[in-house]
């Protein structure tokens, strides 16, 4: 999976996508935009 190797090489913490199925085998956390928004809002409180 080229995208996964690319993002891992630059040190990202996860992937944000509307197409979660394409990343079912990803070794990084994969979030929908809504999931990431919820996580970020939870960290602010």
N, CA and C atoms as an extended XYZ file, in Angstrom:
135
Properties=species:S:1:pos:R:3:atomname:S:1:resname:S:1:resid:I:1 pbc="F F F"
N         0.855       -1.163        0.000 N   UNK     1
C         0.000        0.000        0.000 CA  UNK     1
C         0.908        1.234        0.000 C   UNK     1
N         1.025        1.869       -1.139 N   UNK     2
C         1.946        2.982       -1.326 CA  UNK     2
C         1.632        4.161       -0.413 C   UNK     2
N         0.372        4.515       -0.274 N   UNK     3
C         0.010        5.660        0.567 CA  UNK     3
C         0.454        5.436        1.999 C   UNK     3
N         0.212        4.249        2.519 N   UNK     4
C         0.587        3.954        3.899 CA  UNK     4
C         2.090        4.085        4.094 C   UNK     4
N         2.879        3.560        3.177 N   UNK     5
C         4.334        3.672        3.300 CA  UNK     5
C         4.782        5.128        3.212 C   UNK     5
N         4.133        5.894        2.375 N   UNK     6
C         4.477        7.308        2.234 CA  UNK     6
C         4.209        8.066        3.521 C   UNK     6
N         3.028        7.872        4.101 N   UNK     7
C         2.701        8.624        5.316 CA  UNK     7
C         3.539        8.166        6.497 C   UNK     7
N         3.873        6.900        6.550 N   UNK     8
C         4.707        6.420        7.652 CA  UNK     8
C         6.116        7.002        7.551 C   UNK     8
N         6.602        7.221        6.341 N   UNK     9
C         7.959        7.728        6.177 CA  UNK     9
C         8.094        9.177        6.616 C   UNK     9
N         6.996        9.925        6.678 N   UNK    10
C         7.062       11.313        7.118 CA  UNK    10
C         6.568       11.488        8.548 C   UNK    10
N         6.192       10.409        9.205 N   UNK    11
C         5.882       10.444       10.628 CA  UNK    11
C         4.483       10.887       11.008 C   UNK    11
N         3.504       10.659       10.172 N   UNK    12
C         2.136       11.023       10.553 CA  UNK    12
C         1.588       10.021       11.569 C   UNK    12
N         0.552       10.426       12.294 N   UNK    13
C        -0.032        9.586       13.337 CA  UNK    13
C        -1.211        8.759       12.851 C   UNK    13
N        -1.803        9.122       11.725 N   UNK    14
C        -2.962        8.408       11.223 CA  UNK    14
C        -3.374        8.931        9.866 C   UNK    14
N        -4.423        8.340        9.344 N   UNK    15
C        -4.948        8.689        8.027 CA  UNK    15
C        -6.388        9.140        8.194 C   UNK    15
N        -6.758       10.224        7.528 N   UNK    16
C        -8.137       10.710        7.521 CA  UNK    16
C        -8.670       10.541        6.104 C   UNK    16
N        -9.791        9.840        5.983 N   UNK    17
C       -10.357        9.568        4.673 CA  UNK    17
C       -11.855        9.346        4.781 C   UNK    17
N       -12.555        9.605        3.690 N   UNK    18
C       -13.978        9.263        3.635 CA  UNK    18
C       -14.162        7.851        3.102 C   UNK    18
N       -13.083        7.220        2.687 N   UNK    19
C       -13.151        5.893        2.097 CA  UNK    19
C       -12.417        4.894        2.999 C   UNK    19
N       -13.002        4.611        4.155 N   UNK    20
C       -12.358        3.760        5.161 CA  UNK    20
C       -12.042        2.362        4.641 C   UNK    20
N       -12.869        1.842        3.759 N   UNK    21
C       -12.667        0.495        3.239 CA  UNK    21
C       -11.357        0.312        2.509 C   UNK    21
N       -10.861        1.377        1.896 N   UNK    22
C        -9.584        1.283        1.182 CA  UNK    22
C        -8.402        1.119        2.119 C   UNK    22
N        -8.606        1.364        3.395 N   UNK    23
C        -7.515        1.301        4.360 CA  UNK    23
C        -7.770        0.238        5.435 C   UNK    23
N        -8.554       -0.769        5.100 N   UNK    24
C        -8.920       -1.814        6.064 CA  UNK    24
C        -7.697       -2.538        6.621 C   UNK    24
N        -6.635       -2.642        5.852 N   UNK    25
C        -5.437       -3.360        6.295 CA  UNK    25
C        -4.333       -2.430        6.785 C   UNK    25
N        -4.636       -1.172        6.938 N   UNK    26
C        -3.626       -0.191        7.350 CA  UNK    26
C        -3.103       -0.478        8.747 C   UNK    26
N        -1.836       -0.223        8.943 N   UNK    27
C        -1.217       -0.399       10.252 CA  UNK    27
C        -1.329        0.863       11.095 C   UNK    27
N        -1.681        1.963       10.472 N   UNK    28
C        -1.912        3.226       11.165 CA  UNK    28
C        -3.390        3.359       11.499 C   UNK    28
N        -3.739        4.162       12.484 N   UNK    29
C        -5.151        4.437       12.728 CA  UNK    29
C        -5.761        5.149       11.521 C   UNK    29
N        -6.987        4.783       11.197 N   UNK    30
C        -7.698        5.395       10.077 CA  UNK    30
C        -8.988        5.990       10.613 C   UNK    30
N        -9.225        7.262       10.305 N   UNK    31
C       -10.379        7.981       10.820 CA  UNK    31
C       -11.193        8.575        9.685 C   UNK    31
N       -12.492        8.615        9.881 N   UNK    32
C       -13.331        9.416        8.993 CA  UNK    32
C       -13.181       10.862        9.452 C   UNK    32
N       -13.515       11.829        8.612 N   UNK    33
C       -13.429       13.223        9.047 CA  UNK    33
C       -14.244       13.488       10.317 C   UNK    33
N       -15.416       12.892       10.426 N   UNK    34
C       -16.255       13.095       11.619 CA  UNK    34
C       -15.607       12.501       12.867 C   UNK    34
N       -15.002       11.323       12.724 N   UNK    35
C       -14.319       10.708       13.861 CA  UNK    35
C       -13.166       11.578       14.345 C   UNK    35
N       -12.385       12.103       13.409 N   UNK    36
C       -11.263       12.947       13.799 CA  UNK    36
C       -11.752       14.221       14.472 C   UNK    36
N       -12.789       14.811       13.944 N   UNK    37
C       -13.345       16.014       14.562 CA  UNK    37
C       -13.779       15.733       15.996 C   UNK    37
N       -14.437       14.602       16.218 N   UNK    38
C       -14.869       14.230       17.567 CA  UNK    38
C       -13.678       14.035       18.499 C   UNK    38
N       -12.631       13.375       18.011 N   UNK    39
C       -11.436       13.166       18.832 CA  UNK    39
C       -10.775       14.487       19.199 C   UNK    39
N       -10.673       15.373       18.237 N   UNK    40
C       -10.037       16.667       18.505 CA  UNK    40
C       -10.868       17.500       19.469 C   UNK    40
N       -12.189       17.474       19.316 N   UNK    41
C       -13.058       18.212       20.233 CA  UNK    41
C       -12.972       17.644       21.635 C   UNK    41
N       -12.873       16.335       21.784 N   UNK    42
C       -12.771       15.701       23.099 CA  UNK    42
C       -11.475       16.089       23.795 C   UNK    42
N       -10.402       16.264       23.024 N   UNK    43
C        -9.110       16.641       23.624 CA  UNK    43
C        -9.101       18.083       24.092 C   UNK    43
N        -9.965       18.916       23.532 N   UNK    44
C       -10.016       20.324       23.918 CA  UNK    44
C       -10.722       20.525       25.249 C   UNK    44
N       -11.574       19.583       25.623 N   UNK    45
C       -12.362       19.755       26.853 CA  UNK    45
C       -11.701       19.060       28.020 C   UNK    45
